[in-house]
Amino acid sequence: MEHTYAVIMAGGGGTRLWPVSRKQTPKQLLPLLGRETLFQGTIARLEKLFPPERILVVTVAEQAREMQKQAPTIPVENYLIEPAPRGTASVVGLAAAVLRKRDPQAMMAIQTSDHYIRNHDLFHYLISAAFEVAQNGFLVTLGISPTYPAIGYGYIQQGEPLDGNYRYPVYAVKSFKEKPDERTAQQMLRSGDHSWNSGMFVWSADTIMSEIERQMPELCKAVNKIAAAWGTPEQNNVLQSYWYDLRSQTIDYGVMERAEKVAVLPASGLGWSDVGSWDSLFDVLLPDMNGNVATNGQHLALDTNNTLVYTSDDERLVVTIGLDDMVIVDAGDVLMICKVDQSQKVRDVVEHLKKHRQEKYL
Amino acid sequence: MEHTYAVIMAGGGGTRLWPVSRKQTPKQLLPLLGRETLFQGTIARLEKLFPPERILVVTVAEQAREMQKQAPTIPVENYLIEPAPRGTASVVGLAAAVLRKRDPQAMMAIQTSDHYIRNHDLFHYLISAAFEVAQNGFLVTLGISPTYPAIGYGYIQQGEPLDGNYRYPVYAVKSFKEKPDERTAQQMLRSGDHSWNSGMFVWSADTIMSEIERQMPELCKAVNKIAAAWGTPEQNNVLQSYWYDLRSQTIDYGVMERAEKVAVLPASGLGWSDVGSWDSLFDVLLPDMNGNVATNGQHLALDTNNTLVYTSDDERLVVTIGLDDMVIVDAGDVLMICKVDQSQKVRDVVEHLKKHRQEKYL
């Protein structure tokens, strides 16, 4: 599929895996799974489907250097640098306009940089299937069939199956739904026609630009101006002069919710995780026979079960005696020890530190 | 009481509070209780009863410099340096011989350097009472009335009360007993006539030297030779030439068990602890209203109860979420997290590290 491109949205920050992920060290750049970072895992997964020159990375200047170090195969000119964060709609618009200039027939697979996918073969199969659907003018979203009533994700409700002899079941999207409360999440899980919104999309540059033109005309105008100057000596000046005025908006709210031809491929068995909390990281790591996982360092476990030990220090010896269901995170100036089922309270800790102006730990 | 002296036995090493106490940093020199080390606590407790020039410290060369730094009030000449560890009998013999040379009427209170005592007033009262008894030619041991069936201590069985109008009940010693098994410990606790052997003794230099002469004539001869050269240019040569040949022996086995006039003062309410394990350290620290104790660093506790956080790093933030009855010890290259009631397993860890030649952690 010679006109297909992967576009990795990699500019995000955030402290959901605090104290390891910090303002300055976002989780996609951390070796959470062992030796490889989530960003490197994303690149490796995509390189089986796309040659490196057709993988683009959109990120911010502060992260670009580290990414180039972590993924040396990606050509430098494939990094699109956002002068400042303006939401995923702006990222998609920029990438689509620039790509369309490079290749008028460009098809794009929008990818997150900081998620985990276990089943690579299925992933490749689904992306290929999604490109088939996108060829017919659809904006295709990759949905994840829910395995529990998650309240942390947006949901996509599917409608009728699409006509067309596709290699994987694909449905018209009935509606996008925001993060639900517990009860609503239960209902959506039982309904059988809802998927989690994975943030992965497949479409042609033409189709998404048409929708952006219709729904976000200012963004369309700006990214077209930027694309016209792309690769010329004026590139940076034009980028700067239009970018800062953009309204910050997500692609979901800005475009997808009111787009015309939207489809969903509900994937099950992908082994997908957004690695958005310590317990979800724990879920995707391979434990030993006592259910323990240790990344880096040395873990000496006595009467210890179902415990994750994360340390960034290879020389550190971590001894645990009589522990069950625990997450231990040793991150330089901060040590966190947390019962697995309470790991969502990391947010409360981050809030507390903000409130008490302990910026150095954030 | 102008002829009374305190002799602190401070040469011990050991790894019972591993990973904080190490071969090179014994527990008496560590600020386990906050700002003050156990050694400094011992000095402070004794200075209310003895002027600094009558407090002696027997230790090894590796520790002497740090002790002088921690206790600057003690004159340098009051440090007796063991060329090598030869057990508490040798320490007591050396101190008694040297002291008797300095003051023929010397009375000695033998003290440990690494124990904790909460009730200072009672301690002073008991030591004074013990000196009264020792005046009459007794070797007096300070017993601790047991509060649970400990298997980690030696026991002293008391016999008849001594005649004499002493200010505190004092008994003839019927027998010394080694560390018991669980069942024997239960019986001794119920008997009501057993005390823990605290390792604190009071006697006159003359009396203990007579017993050493009778039971350990070689030690007697050696320390008398050393004492004769003490304070002369020959001091070190003589010390070295006799010391290395000494048999390593404890004062309990070497002298006390077969001594003639032995008495015990069974102390209750002293708030004594040998601080021999993390749970026993926890017992002597003052917890907050959730039962938590943090030494140094900053402890941010969410849903955390009865948890001890020990860190040597003042800049470190320790976050605990959903923890109960836990000991967290953050000691540079080692992090240990342990259920309180399993803290005796630290020994197994130390054994494991020895066996696997991970000396750097010991």
Contacts between the chains, C-beta under 8 A, distances in Angstrom:
chain1	res1	chain2	res2	distance
A	19	B	317	7.9
A	19	B	319	7.3
A	300	B	349	6.4
A	300	B	352	6.8
A	302	B	342	7.7
A	302	B	345	5.7
A	302	B	348	6.6
A	302	B	349	6.9
A	303	B	342	6.8
A	303	B	345	7.8
A	311	B	335	7.5
A	315	B	333	6.1
A	316	B	333	6.2
A	316	B	334	7.2
A	316	B	335	6.4
A	317	B	19	7.9
A	317	B	333	6.4
A	317	B	334	4.7
A	317	B	335	7.3
A	317	B	358	7.6
A	317	B	361	5.5
A	318	B	334	7.7
A	318	B	335	4.8
A	318	B	336	7.7
A	318	B	337	7.6
A	319	B	19	7.3
A	319	B	334	6.6
A	319	B	335	7.2
A	319	B	336	4.3
A	319	B	337	7.3
A	319	B	338	7.5
A	319	B	349	5.5
A	320	B	336	7.6
A	320	B	337	5.1
A	320	B	338	7.3
A	321	B	336	7.4
A	321	B	337	7.4
A	321	B	338	4.0
A	321	B	339	6.3
A	321	B	342	5.0
A	321	B	343	7.5
A	321	B	345	5.0
A	321	B	346	7.6
A	321	B	349	7.4
A	322	B	338	6.3
A	322	B	339	3.2
A	322	B	341	7.5
A	322	B	342	4.0
A	322	B	345	7.6
A	323	B	337	6.2
A	323	B	338	8.0
A	323	B	339	6.8
A	326	B	337	7.5
A	328	B	335	7.6
A	328	B	337	6.2
A	330	B	335	5.8
A	333	B	315	6.1
A	333	B	316	6.2
A	333	B	317	6.4
A	334	B	316	7.3
A	334	B	317	4.7
A	334	B	318	7.7
A	334	B	319	6.6
A	335	B	311	7.5
A	335	B	316	6.4
A	335	B	317	7.3
A	335	B	318	4.8
A	335	B	319	7.1
A	335	B	328	7.6
A	335	B	330	5.8
A	335	B	335	7.0
A	336	B	318	7.7
A	336	B	319	4.3
A	336	B	320	7.6
A	336	B	321	7.4
A	337	B	318	7.6
A	337	B	319	7.3
A	337	B	320	5.1
A	337	B	321	7.4
A	337	B	323	6.2
A	337	B	326	7.5
A	337	B	328	6.2
A	337	B	337	6.1
A	338	B	319	7.5
A	338	B	320	7.3
A	338	B	321	4.0
A	338	B	322	6.3
A	338	B	323	8.0
A	339	B	321	6.3
A	339	B	322	3.2
A	339	B	323	6.8
A	341	B	322	7.5
A	342	B	302	7.7
A	342	B	303	6.8
A	342	B	321	4.9
A	342	B	322	4.0
A	343	B	321	7.4
A	345	B	302	5.7
A	345	B	303	7.8
A	345	B	321	5.0
A	345	B	322	7.6
A	346	B	321	7.6
A	348	B	302	6.6
A	349	B	300	6.4
A	349	B	302	6.9
A	349	B	319	5.4
A	349	B	321	7.4
A	352	B	300	6.8
A	358	B	317	7.6
A	361	B	317	5.5
